């Protein structure tokens, strides 16, 4: 784990993978991708004071880049249920906000009371935040299924992107594009974390062409010359 919490529990932990820092009790400390796995959230929840919050921010574009948002919600639903939150009450523990091309998912093991939520709304909306998820706010059918606690393997397999909750055994949070769709994503998009895979595939193709040109083709030519001399 790259999160180090003091002996005393934290009231608020913020992880923004955009600037690679974790904020604990107002102090910035180095963070990393391993803070975006289900097991890491379990550790964070154990470190929170009663009523404490965990907020995670990622890139977001409602038209072309929702995968990381969906994965954050999937991790939240999974981690909260392991914490003992009933599936029917998950919506009372998760808030998602959007400003520009950033989405922030805020979760807590203790449910938001109606007074807390309504008070937060009155402060968030005038500041330009768009509320994507909240105790009385839904986003779309994907997040509704995730927040219902009923998202199984078949549901995740049916989605165009891989947003299965990342784990310590499969920690690749940022890579959501399925293999068959790699060529369809723009490698120049600032929110495209799958660009590295596209570059790797391109290098493999260049290497294959080089092998054909410099190894296989000379061998075929030399064999053809041998036959002619015979």
C-alpha positions as CSV (number, residue, x, y, z in Angstrom):
1,X,0.0,0.0,0.0
2,X,1.2,3.5,-0.8
3,X,-1.2,5.1,1.7
4,X,0.3,5.5,5.1
5,X,-2.1,6.5,7.8
6,X,-1.0,7.7,11.3
7,X,-1.9,5.7,14.4
8,X,-4.9,8.0,14.9
9,X,-7.7,7.4,12.4
10,X,-8.2,9.9,9.6
11,X,-11.4,11.9,9.1
12,X,-10.9,12.5,5.4
13,X,-8.7,10.8,2.8
14,X,-8.5,12.0,-0.7
15,X,-6.8,10.2,-3.5
16,X,-6.4,11.9,-6.9
17,X,-4.7,9.8,-9.4
18,X,-4.5,12.9,-11.6
19,X,-1.8,14.4,-9.5
20,X,-0.6,11.2,-7.9
21,X,-1.0,12.3,-4.3
22,X,-3.1,11.1,-1.3
23,X,-4.4,13.7,1.1
24,X,-4.7,12.5,4.7
25,X,-5.9,15.0,7.3
26,X,-4.8,17.9,5.1
27,X,-1.4,16.5,4.4
28,X,-0.3,15.6,0.9
29,X,1.7,12.3,0.6
30,X,2.8,10.3,-2.5
31,X,0.1,8.0,-3.9
32,X,-0.1,5.4,-6.6
33,X,-2.2,3.3,-8.7
34,X,-2.5,0.6,-6.0
35,X,-4.9,2.9,-4.1
36,X,-7.5,2.1,-6.7
37,X,-8.1,-1.5,-5.9
38,X,-10.8,-3.0,-3.7
39,X,-8.4,-4.2,-1.1
40,X,-6.9,-0.7,-0.8
41,X,-10.3,0.8,-0.2
42,X,-10.8,-1.8,2.6
43,X,-7.7,-0.6,4.3
44,X,-8.7,3.1,3.9
45,X,-12.2,2.4,5.4
46,X,-10.6,0.8,8.4
47,X,-8.5,4.0,8.9
48,X,-11.4,6.4,8.8
49,X,-13.0,7.9,11.9
50,X,-16.8,7.5,12.2
51,X,-18.4,9.6,9.5
52,X,-15.0,9.9,7.7
53,X,-14.9,10.2,3.9
54,X,-12.8,8.7,1.0
55,X,-12.8,10.7,-2.2
56,X,-11.1,9.6,-5.4
57,X,-10.9,11.8,-8.6
58,X,-10.3,10.6,-12.1
59,X,-10.6,11.9,-15.7
60,X,-14.1,11.9,-17.1
61,X,-15.9,12.8,-20.4
62,X,-19.6,11.9,-20.6
63,X,-19.4,11.3,-24.3
64,X,-16.2,9.2,-24.7
65,X,-14.6,8.5,-21.3
66,X,-16.9,7.0,-18.6
67,X,-15.0,3.8,-18.0
68,X,-12.9,5.0,-15.0
69,X,-16.1,6.5,-13.4
70,X,-17.9,3.2,-13.8
71,X,-14.9,1.4,-12.3
72,X,-14.8,3.7,-9.3
73,X,-18.5,3.1,-8.6
74,X,-18.0,-0.7,-9.0
75,X,-15.1,-0.6,-6.5
76,X,-17.1,1.5,-4.1
77,X,-20.1,-0.9,-4.2
78,X,-17.8,-3.9,-3.7
79,X,-15.8,-2.4,-0.9
80,X,-18.9,-1.0,0.9
81,X,-20.6,-4.4,0.8
82,X,-17.5,-6.1,2.3
83,X,-17.7,-3.4,5.0
84,X,-21.2,-4.6,5.8
85,X,-23.3,-2.1,3.9
86,X,-26.5,-3.9,2.6
87,X,-26.9,-3.7,-1.2
88,X,-30.2,-1.9,-0.8
89,X,-28.5,0.9,1.1
90,X,-25.5,1.5,-1.1
91,X,-26.9,4.7,-2.6
92,X,-26.9,6.3,0.9
93,X,-23.1,5.9,1.0
94,X,-21.9,7.2,-2.4
95,X,-21.8,10.7,-4.0
96,X,-20.3,11.5,-7.4
97,X,-19.5,15.0,-8.6
98,X,-18.4,16.4,-11.9
99,X,-16.6,19.6,-12.8
100,X,-15.1,20.0,-16.3
101,X,-13.3,16.7,-17.2
102,X,-12.9,15.4,-13.7
103,X,-15.2,13.2,-11.7
104,X,-14.9,12.7,-8.0
105,X,-16.5,9.7,-6.2
106,X,-17.0,10.3,-2.5
107,X,-17.8,7.3,-0.2
108,X,-18.2,6.6,3.5
109,X,-18.9,3.5,5.5
110,X,-21.6,5.4,7.4
111,X,-24.6,6.5,5.5
112,X,-25.2,10.1,4.7
113,X,-28.2,11.4,6.6
114,X,-30.9,13.3,4.7
115,X,-29.9,16.5,6.5
116,X,-26.2,16.0,5.7
117,X,-27.0,15.3,2.0
118,X,-29.5,18.2,1.6
119,X,-27.0,20.6,3.2
120,X,-24.2,19.4,0.9
121,X,-26.4,19.9,-2.2
122,X,-27.2,23.5,-1.3
123,X,-23.4,24.2,-1.1
124,X,-22.3,22.1,-4.1
125,X,-24.7,23.3,-6.8
126,X,-24.0,27.1,-6.5
127,X,-20.2,26.2,-6.8
128,X,-20.8,24.7,-10.3
129,X,-20.6,21.0,-9.3
130,X,-22.8,18.6,-11.3
131,X,-24.2,15.8,-9.1
132,X,-24.0,12.5,-10.9
133,X,-24.8,10.2,-8.0
134,X,-26.3,10.8,-4.6
135,X,-28.8,9.3,-2.1
136,X,-31.6,10.6,-4.3
137,X,-29.7,11.1,-7.6
138,X,-29.2,8.4,-10.3
139,X,-27.0,8.6,-13.4
140,X,-27.7,5.8,-15.8
141,X,-28.6,2.1,-16.0
142,X,-25.0,1.1,-15.6
143,X,-24.4,2.9,-12.3
144,X,-27.9,1.9,-11.2
145,X,-27.0,-1.8,-11.6
146,X,-23.7,-1.3,-9.9
147,X,-25.3,0.5,-7.0
148,X,-27.9,-2.2,-6.7
149,X,-25.3,-4.8,-5.7
150,X,-26.5,-7.1,-8.4
151,X,-23.7,-6.6,-10.9
152,X,-22.4,-10.1,-11.6
153,X,-19.9,-11.5,-14.1
154,X,-22.5,-11.6,-16.9
155,X,-23.3,-7.9,-16.4
156,X,-19.7,-6.8,-16.5
157,X,-19.0,-9.0,-19.6
158,X,-22.0,-7.3,-21.4
159,X,-20.5,-3.8,-21.1
160,X,-18.4,-2.3,-23.9
161,X,-15.6,-1.5,-21.5
162,X,-14.0,-3.6,-18.7
163,X,-15.1,-1.9,-15.5
164,X,-14.8,-4.9,-13.2
165,X,-13.6,-3.8,-9.8
166,X,-9.8,-3.9,-9.8
167,X,-8.1,-6.1,-7.2
168,X,-4.6,-6.8,-6.0
169,X,-4.4,-9.8,-8.3
170,X,-5.7,-7.7,-11.2
171,X,-4.8,-4.1,-10.4
172,X,-5.0,-2.6,-13.8
173,X,-7.5,0.1,-12.9
174,X,-6.7,2.5,-15.8
175,X,-7.1,-0.1,-18.6
176,X,-10.7,-0.4,-19.4
177,X,-10.7,-0.9,-23.2
178,X,-11.4,-4.4,-24.3
179,X,-9.0,-6.0,-26.7
180,X,-11.3,-5.9,-29.7
181,X,-11.9,-2.2,-29.3
182,X,-8.3,-1.0,-28.9
183,X,-8.0,0.3,-32.4
184,X,-11.2,2.4,-32.0
185,X,-9.9,4.7,-29.2
186,X,-8.0,7.9,-30.0
187,X,-4.3,7.6,-28.9
188,X,-4.1,11.4,-28.6
189,X,-7.0,11.8,-26.2
190,X,-5.8,13.2,-22.8
191,X,-8.0,10.8,-21.0
192,X,-6.9,7.7,-22.9
193,X,-4.9,5.5,-20.5
194,X,-5.1,2.7,-23.0
195,X,-2.7,4.5,-25.4
196,X,0.2,2.5,-24.0
197,X,-1.5,-0.7,-25.2
198,X,-2.0,0.8,-28.7
199,X,1.7,1.8,-28.8
200,X,2.7,-1.8,-27.7
201,X,0.6,-3.3,-30.5
202,X,2.1,-0.9,-33.0
203,X,5.6,-1.9,-31.9
204,X,4.7,-5.6,-32.2
205,X,3.5,-5.0,-35.8
206,X,6.6,-3.1,-36.7
207,X,8.8,-5.8,-35.2
208,X,6.9,-8.5,-37.1
209,X,7.3,-6.6,-40.4
210,X,11.0,-6.2,-39.7
211,X,11.4,-9.9,-39.1
212,X,9.6,-10.7,-42.3
213,X,11.7,-8.2,-44.3
214,X,15.1,-8.9,-42.8
215,X,14.9,-12.6,-41.9
216,X,12.2,-14.5,-43.8
217,X,12.5,-12.7,-47.1
218,X,16.3,-13.3,-47.4
219,X,15.8,-16.9,-46.5
220,X,13.2,-17.4,-49.2
221,X,15.4,-15.6,-51.8
222,X,18.4,-17.7,-50.9
223,X,16.4,-20.9,-51.2
224,X,15.1,-19.8,-54.6
225,X,18.7,-19.2,-55.7
226,X,19.8,-22.6,-54.6
227,X,17.0,-24.3,-56.7
228,X,18.0,-22.3,-59.8
229,X,21.7,-23.4,-59.5
230,X,20.6,-27.0,-59.1
